[in-house]
C-alpha cells in the first residue's frame, strides 16, 4: 500500500499526505509547500509516507 501512496504523492503530493494522515497539520503544510514549489511538496509527502 505504501508503494501506491508514494506514486500518488509524486503525482499529487497533498493527496498522498491526505491518504496517510488525513486533514491534519501535515496536510495543510504539504499544500503550502506544493504551492511554493512542486518539488518541496513531493519531498515532504514522501517523507511523511516513509516515516510512518
C-alpha distances in whole Angstrom, upper triangle without the diagonal:
4,5,5,6,9,10,11,12,15,16,16,16,17,14,11,13,14,10,10,14,16,19,20,22,20,19,23,23,20,22,25,24,23,26,28,26,23,22,23,20,18,18,18,15,13,15,14,10,12,14,12
4,5,5,6,9,10,10,12,14,15,14,15,13,10,11,13,10,9,13,15,18,19,20,17,17,21,20,18,20,23,21,20,24,25,23,21,19,19,17,15,15,15,12,10,12,11,7,8,11,10
4,5,5,6,9,10,11,13,14,14,16,14,11,13,15,12,12,16,18,21,22,23,20,19,22,22,19,21,24,22,20,24,25,23,20,19,19,17,14,15,16,13,10,13,13,9,10,13,13
4,5,5,6,9,10,11,12,12,14,11,9,12,13,10,11,15,16,19,21,22,19,18,21,21,18,19,23,21,19,23,25,22,19,19,19,17,14,16,16,13,11,14,14,10,12,15,14
4,5,5,6,9,10,10,9,11,9,5,8,10,7,8,11,13,16,17,18,15,14,17,18,14,16,19,18,16,20,22,20,17,16,17,14,12,13,13,9,8,11,10,7,10,13,12
4,5,5,6,9,10,9,11,10,7,9,12,10,10,14,15,18,19,19,16,15,18,17,14,16,19,17,15,19,20,18,15,14,14,12,9,10,11,8,6,10,10,7,9,12,12
4,5,5,7,9,9,12,10,8,12,13,12,13,16,17,20,21,22,18,17,20,19,16,17,20,18,16,19,21,18,15,14,16,13,10,12,14,10,9,13,13,11,12,16,16
4,5,5,6,7,9,7,5,9,10,9,11,14,14,16,18,19,16,14,17,17,14,14,17,16,14,17,19,17,14,14,15,12,10,13,13,9,10,13,13,11,13,16,16
4,5,5,4,7,7,4,7,10,9,10,13,14,15,16,17,13,12,14,14,10,12,15,13,11,14,16,14,11,11,11,9,6,9,9,6,6,10,10,9,11,14,14
4,6,6,10,10,8,11,13,13,14,16,17,19,20,20,16,15,17,16,12,13,16,13,11,14,16,13,9,9,11,9,6,9,10,8,8,12,13,11,13,16,17
4,6,9,9,9,12,13,13,15,17,18,19,20,21,18,15,17,17,13,13,16,14,11,14,16,14,10,11,13,10,8,12,13,11,11,15,15,14,16,19,20
4,6,6,7,9,10,11,13,15,15,15,17,17,15,12,14,14,10,10,13,12,9,12,14,12,9,11,12,9,8,12,12,9,11,14,14,13,16,18,19
4,5,5,6,9,10,11,12,13,13,14,14,11,9,11,11,7,8,11,9,7,10,13,11,8,9,9,6,5,8,8,6,8,11,10,10,13,15,16
4,5,5,6,9,10,10,10,10,11,12,9,6,8,9,6,6,9,9,8,10,13,12,10,12,11,8,8,11,9,7,10,12,11,11,15,16,16
4,5,5,6,9,10,9,10,12,14,11,8,11,12,9,9,13,13,11,14,16,16,13,15,14,11,11,13,12,9,11,14,12,11,15,16,16
4,5,5,6,9,10,11,13,14,11,9,12,13,10,11,14,13,12,15,17,16,13,14,14,10,9,11,10,6,8,11,9,8,11,13,13
4,5,5,6,7,9,9,10,7,6,9,10,7,9,12,12,11,15,16,16,14,14,13,10,10,11,9,5,8,9,7,7,11,11,11
4,5,5,4,6,8,10,9,6,9,11,9,10,14,14,13,16,18,18,16,17,16,13,13,15,12,9,12,13,10,10,14,14,13
4,6,6,9,11,13,11,9,13,15,12,14,17,17,16,19,21,21,18,19,18,15,14,16,14,10,12,14,11,9,13,14,12
4,6,10,10,12,10,9,13,14,12,14,17,17,17,20,21,21,19,19,17,14,14,14,12,9,10,11,8,6,10,10,8
4,7,7,9,7,7,11,12,11,13,16,16,17,19,21,21,20,20,18,15,15,16,13,10,12,12,8,9,12,11,9
4,6,9,9,7,10,12,12,13,16,17,17,19,21,22,20,21,19,16,17,18,15,12,15,15,12,12,16,15,13
4,7,8,6,7,10,11,11,14,15,16,17,19,21,20,21,19,16,17,18,15,14,17,17,13,15,18,17,16
4,5,5,7,9,10,11,13,15,16,17,19,20,20,21,18,15,17,18,14,13,16,15,12,14,17,16,15
4,5,5,6,9,10,11,12,14,16,17,18,18,19,16,14,16,16,13,13,16,15,12,15,17,16,15
4,6,5,6,9,10,10,12,14,15,16,16,16,13,11,13,13,9,9,12,11,8,11,14,12,13
4,5,5,6,9,10,10,12,14,15,14,16,13,10,12,13,10,9,12,12,10,12,15,15,14
4,5,5,6,9,10,11,12,14,14,16,13,11,14,15,11,11,15,15,13,15,18,18,18
4,5,5,6,9,10,11,12,13,14,11,9,12,12,9,10,13,13,11,14,17,16,17
4,5,5,6,8,10,10,10,11,8,6,8,9,7,7,11,11,10,12,15,15,16
4,5,5,6,9,10,10,12,10,7,10,12,10,10,14,14,13,15,18,18,19
4,5,5,6,9,10,12,10,8,12,13,11,12,15,15,15,17,20,20,21
4,5,5,6,7,8,6,5,9,9,8,10,13,13,13,16,18,18,20
4,5,5,5,7,6,4,7,10,9,10,13,14,14,16,18,19,21
4,5,7,10,9,8,11,13,13,13,16,17,17,19,22,22,24
4,7,9,8,8,12,13,12,14,17,17,18,20,22,23,25
4,6,6,7,9,10,11,13,15,16,17,19,20,22,24
4,6,5,6,9,10,11,13,14,16,17,18,20,22
4,5,5,6,9,10,11,12,14,15,16,18,21
4,5,5,6,8,10,10,12,14,15,16,19
4,6,5,6,9,10,11,12,14,15,17
4,5,5,6,8,10,11,12,14,16
4,6,5,6,9,10,10,12,15
4,6,5,6,9,10,10,13
4,5,5,6,9,10,11
4,5,5,6,8,10
4,5,5,6,9
4,6,5,7
4,6,6
4,6
4
